[in-house]
Amino acid sequence: MNIKPLADRVLIQPAVAEEKTVGGIIIPDSAKEKPLKGNVVAVGVGTKDEEMILKAGDTVLYGKYAGTELELDGEKYLIMRQSDVLAII
């Protein structure tokens, strides 16, 4: 991984949005909701006021509008502060 988050930031790879509903109806890209969970890929070292609780490999839930989207090598990622993460699942 070429990206190393700074301070209390984490790099998350969002989970893939579901393609079908229970009835087998295919959902178009424009109607798909953004996934609200993902896997932590990399973490910063924390700050003197906030230690890093998250670690690479954790599966987390985050807010709908949390983070900044970026793309690297064709993969989509989110970078956000640890405080924007709601829970570890």
N, CA, C and O of each residue as an XYZ file, in Angstrom:
356
protein
N       0.846     -1.178      0.000
C       0.000      0.000      0.000
C       0.886      1.233      0.000
O       1.801      1.343      0.816
N       0.622      2.158     -0.907
C       1.413      3.374     -1.035
C       0.912      4.512     -0.158
O       1.575      5.545     -0.058
N      -0.240      4.346      0.479
C      -0.807      5.420      1.279
C      -0.634      5.092      2.756
O      -1.014      4.014      3.212
N      -0.060      6.029      3.494
C       0.094      5.889      4.940
C      -0.643      7.056      5.584
O      -0.173      8.191      5.511
N      -1.800      6.799      6.220
C      -2.544      7.885      6.866
C      -1.718      8.554      7.971
O      -0.889      7.912      8.615
N      -1.954      9.829      8.174
C      -1.250     10.584      9.206
C      -2.144     10.762     10.428
O      -3.370     10.718     10.334
N      -1.512     10.961     11.557
C      -2.171     11.270     12.828
C      -3.273     10.256     13.144
O      -3.005      9.057     13.229
N      -4.511     10.731     13.319
C      -5.614      9.853     13.727
C      -6.514      9.459     12.555
O      -7.706      9.215     12.741
N      -5.955      9.398     11.368
C      -6.751      9.046     10.189
C      -6.599      7.564      9.850
O      -5.587      6.933     10.158
N      -7.644      7.027      9.203
C      -7.639      5.624      8.787
C      -8.037      5.538      7.319
O      -8.814      6.358      6.829
N      -7.505      4.550      6.628
C      -7.831      4.287      5.231
C      -8.733      3.070      5.202
O      -8.368      2.009      5.709
N      -9.920      3.217      4.606
C     -10.929      2.162      4.597
C     -11.297      1.802      3.167
O     -11.487      2.676      2.321
N     -11.394      0.506      2.912
C     -11.908      0.025      1.633
C     -13.375     -0.334      1.855
O     -13.675     -1.293      2.566
N     -14.306      0.437      1.243
C     -15.723      0.180      1.456
C     -16.134     -1.204      0.961
O     -15.564     -1.731      0.005
N     -17.126     -1.777      1.624
C     -17.689     -3.054      1.184
C     -18.411     -2.837     -0.142
O     -18.835     -1.723     -0.450
N     -18.546     -3.882     -0.907
C     -19.213     -3.814     -2.207
C     -20.711     -3.647     -1.993
O     -21.302     -4.347     -1.171
N     -21.334     -2.716     -2.734
C     -22.780     -2.517     -2.649
C     -23.498     -3.737     -3.211
O     -23.032     -4.360     -4.166
N     -24.632     -4.069     -2.613
C     -25.382     -5.235     -3.070
C     -25.949     -5.006     -4.468
O     -26.417     -3.915     -4.791
N     -25.898     -6.053     -5.292
C     -26.347     -5.966     -6.677
C     -27.833     -6.276     -6.843
O     -28.470     -5.735     -7.746
N     -28.395     -7.127     -5.999
C     -29.790     -7.551     -6.143
C     -30.517     -7.446     -4.821
O     -29.903     -7.491     -3.756
N     -31.838     -7.305     -4.896
C     -32.664     -7.357     -3.702
C     -33.064     -8.804     -3.479
O     -32.667     -9.686     -4.241
N     -33.846     -9.050     -2.443
C     -34.263    -10.413     -2.112
C     -35.085    -11.033     -3.233
O     -34.982    -12.235     -3.477
N     -35.891    -10.243     -3.912
C     -36.749    -10.764     -4.973
C     -36.024    -10.986     -6.288
O     -36.638    -11.447     -7.251
N     -34.734    -10.674     -6.360
C     -33.963    -10.889     -7.569
C     -33.956     -9.703     -8.512
O     -33.449     -9.812     -9.629
N     -34.505     -8.574     -8.092
C     -34.519     -7.378     -8.932
C     -33.117     -6.774     -8.937
O     -32.513     -6.600     -7.878
N     -32.602     -6.457    -10.108
C     -31.271     -5.854    -10.226
C     -31.384     -4.360     -9.976
O     -32.232     -3.684    -10.561
N     -30.530     -3.852     -9.109
C     -30.546     -2.439     -8.745
C     -29.546     -1.691     -9.624
O     -28.375     -2.067     -9.668
N     -29.984     -0.628    -10.334
C     -29.038      0.141    -11.151
C     -28.065      0.920    -10.267
O     -28.365      1.210     -9.109
N     -26.898      1.257    -10.822
C     -25.870      1.963    -10.058
C     -26.381      3.262     -9.442
O     -25.990      3.616     -8.329
N     -27.242      3.965    -10.148
C     -27.718      5.252     -9.655
C     -28.615      5.114     -8.426
O     -28.771      6.075     -7.673
N     -29.202      3.943     -8.210
C     -30.106      3.742     -7.084
C     -29.446      3.031     -5.907
O     -30.063      2.883     -4.852
N     -28.221      2.596     -6.070
C     -27.548      1.882     -4.990
C     -27.174      2.848     -3.874
O     -26.749      3.977     -4.121
N     -27.341      2.383     -2.649
C     -26.911      3.173     -1.511
C     -25.450      2.891     -1.226
O     -24.967      1.777     -1.429
N     -24.754      3.908     -0.755
C     -23.355      3.718     -0.399
C     -23.275      2.739      0.762
O     -24.066      2.831      1.700
N     -22.338      1.807      0.715
C     -22.178      0.906      1.851
C     -21.696      1.690      3.076
O     -20.941      2.654      2.948
N     -22.133      1.275      4.242
C     -21.750      1.964      5.461
C     -20.772      1.137      6.292
O     -20.549      1.418      7.469
N     -20.192      0.111      5.662
C     -19.171     -0.667      6.357
C     -18.026     -0.927      5.402
O     -18.173     -0.834      4.183
N     -16.889     -1.253      5.976
C     -15.718     -1.515      5.161
C     -14.599     -2.093      6.001
O     -14.744     -2.292      7.207
N     -13.480     -2.359      5.346
C     -12.315     -2.924      6.013
C     -11.217     -1.876      6.130
O     -10.925     -1.156      5.175
N     -10.618     -1.800      7.304
C      -9.508     -0.878      7.534
C      -8.274     -1.438      6.844
O      -7.880     -2.578      7.091
N      -7.666     -0.634      5.976
C      -6.489     -1.052      5.216
C      -5.208     -0.553      5.882
O      -4.219     -1.283      5.955
N      -5.225      0.687      6.368
C      -4.049      1.274      7.006
C      -4.502      2.296      8.039
O      -5.578      2.880      7.913
N      -3.684      2.507      9.054
C      -4.004      3.475     10.105
C      -2.798      4.372     10.367
O      -1.654      3.994     10.114
N      -3.080      5.567     10.879
C      -2.018      6.472     11.296
C      -1.503      6.066     12.674
O      -1.911      5.039     13.217
N      -0.621      6.860     13.230
C      -0.021      6.534     14.521
C      -0.796      7.110     15.700
O      -0.480      6.815     16.852
N      -1.806      7.926     15.422
C      -2.568      8.565     16.484
C      -1.977      9.922     16.828
O      -1.011     10.376     16.215
N      -2.578     10.552     17.820
C      -2.074     11.835     18.302
C      -1.792     11.703     19.786
O      -2.095     10.676     20.393
N      -1.213     12.739     20.368
C      -0.926     12.667     21.808
C      -2.210     12.664     22.626
O      -2.220     12.192     23.763
N      -3.291     13.186     22.059
C      -4.572     13.222     22.763
C      -5.452     12.020     22.461
O      -6.352     11.704     23.239
N      -5.205     11.340     21.338
C      -6.069     10.220     20.932
C      -5.220      9.075     20.391
O      -4.600      9.193     19.334
N      -5.199      7.963     21.130
C      -4.451      6.799     20.656
C      -5.272      6.042     19.625
O      -6.501      6.117     19.623
N      -4.597      5.320     18.759
C      -5.284      4.548     17.726
C      -5.838      3.260     18.321
O      -5.099      2.442     18.870
N      -7.138      3.098     18.201
C      -7.814      1.885     18.653
C      -7.962      0.925     17.478
O      -7.880     -0.292     17.640
N      -8.180      1.491     16.295
C      -8.361      0.675     15.094
C      -7.029      0.130     14.601
O      -5.973      0.719     14.829
N      -7.105     -1.005     13.920
C      -5.905     -1.589     13.313
C      -6.283     -2.140     11.943
O      -7.458     -2.374     11.661
N      -5.290     -2.343     11.104
C      -5.528     -2.883      9.766
C      -6.207     -4.249      9.901
O      -5.823     -5.071     10.734
N      -7.218     -4.470      9.067
C      -7.951     -5.728      9.090
C      -9.281     -5.641      9.816
O     -10.114     -6.534      9.660
N      -9.512     -4.587     10.612
C     -10.795     -4.426     11.304
C     -11.902     -4.150     10.296
O     -11.682     -3.462      9.299
N     -13.088     -4.683     10.556
C     -14.279     -4.348      9.778
C     -15.057     -3.340     10.605
O     -15.351     -3.579     11.776
N     -15.390     -2.206      9.989
C     -15.979     -1.101     10.739
C     -17.250     -0.573     10.084
O     -17.495     -0.781      8.896
N     -18.048      0.115     10.892
C     -19.207      0.871     10.419
C     -18.856      2.349     10.520
O     -18.209      2.771     11.478
N     -19.282      3.138      9.533
C     -18.997      4.570      9.547
C     -20.221      5.330      9.070
O     -21.139      4.741      8.499
N     -20.238      6.638      9.301
C     -21.361      7.481      8.925
C     -21.534      7.593      7.418
O     -20.588      7.399      6.655
N     -22.747      7.906      7.005
C     -23.094      7.955      5.584
C     -22.265      8.971      4.811
O     -21.911      8.730      3.657
N     -21.955     10.086      5.423
C     -21.226     11.148      4.733
C     -19.805     11.307      5.260
O     -19.180     12.344      5.039
N     -19.290     10.309      5.946
C     -17.960     10.395      6.555
C     -16.860     10.176      5.513
O     -17.037      9.431      4.549
N     -15.753     10.823      5.721
C     -14.558     10.560      4.932
C     -14.485     11.256      3.592
O     -15.433     11.884      3.120
N     -13.309     11.113      3.004
C     -13.021     11.654      1.679
C     -12.727     10.484      0.754
O     -11.899      9.627      1.065
N     -13.409     10.452     -0.383
C     -13.216      9.355     -1.332
C     -11.955      9.583     -2.152
O     -11.648     10.711     -2.538
N     -11.226      8.500     -2.416
C     -10.087      8.565     -3.315
C      -9.960      7.239     -4.040
O     -10.477      6.217     -3.588
N      -9.270      7.266     -5.167
C      -9.100      6.068     -5.983
C      -7.613      5.843     -6.222
O      -6.882      6.766     -6.579
N      -7.174      4.595     -6.018
C      -5.780      4.231     -6.201
C      -5.728      2.881     -6.897
O      -6.286      1.905     -6.395
N      -5.073      2.813     -8.032
C      -4.944      1.578     -8.810
C      -6.303      0.950     -9.126
O      -6.445     -0.272     -9.092
N      -7.297      1.781     -9.433
C      -8.613      1.288     -9.797
C      -9.484      0.874     -8.623
O     -10.630      0.478     -8.831
N      -8.984      0.952     -7.406
C      -9.747      0.604     -6.205
C     -10.210      1.885     -5.517
O      -9.481      2.877     -5.490
N     -11.430      1.862     -4.957
C     -11.952      3.024     -4.243
C     -11.704      2.862     -2.755
O     -11.861      1.777     -2.195
N     -11.313      3.968     -2.122
C     -11.033      3.993     -0.695
C     -11.655      5.226     -0.068
O     -12.019      6.173     -0.765
N     -11.773      5.207      1.241
C     -12.179      6.369      2.019
C     -11.086      6.638      3.039
O     -10.533      5.708      3.626
N     -10.777      7.902      3.249
C      -9.861      8.263      4.323
C     -10.638      9.173      5.270
O     -11.259     10.147      4.845
N     -10.595      8.838      6.562
C     -11.379      9.585      7.546
C     -10.682      9.548      8.896
O      -9.753      8.770      9.109
N     -11.136     10.387      9.790
C     -10.613     10.379     11.148
C     -11.171      9.169     11.896
O     -12.270      8.696     11.606
N     -10.405      8.686     12.849
C     -10.857      7.559     13.651
C     -12.182      7.887     14.350
O     -13.014      6.998     14.533
N     -12.386      9.139     14.739
C     -13.607      9.526     15.426
C     -14.847      9.451     14.529
O     -15.967      9.451     15.041
N     -14.672      9.387     13.191
C     -15.801      9.247     12.276
C     -16.279      7.802     12.174
O     -17.350      7.539     11.627
N     -15.488      6.866     12.698
C     -15.873      5.458     12.696
C     -16.811      5.238     13.869
O     -16.517      5.638     14.995
N     -17.951      4.596     13.596
C     -18.970      4.397     14.614
C     -18.769      3.143     15.451
O     -19.021      3.152     16.656
N     -18.311      2.052     14.812
C     -18.180      0.774     15.537
C     -17.280     -0.179     14.794
O     -17.099     -0.074     13.580
N     -16.718     -1.113     15.538
C     -15.973     -2.239     14.963
C     -16.925     -3.437     14.979
O     -17.543     -3.724     16.005
N     -17.044     -4.135     13.847
C     -17.938     -5.304     13.828
C     -17.137     -6.562     13.550
O     -17.702     -7.654     13.493
